[in-house]
Amino acid sequence: MSTVHMTRPPQTLYVTIRRDELRQLKDERDQLQQEVMRLRSHLQAQLTQPSNGQAAIC
């Protein structure tokens, strides 16, 4: 026998955020995106360098 599961429609959650909070979150997002790009380029540079038998220290 199988169990019947009742499904509910998805609920929408509404939140209120102040403009200064939104600006701060956008700034943090931009900083994190820049950090990700920097780390990706650093990793790509390490991967394209010929290996000389030593581990890179970050």
Secondary structure, 3 states (H helix, E strand, C coil): CCCCCCCCCCCCCCCCCCHHHHHHHHHHHHHHHHHHHHHHHHHHHHHHCCCCCCCCCC
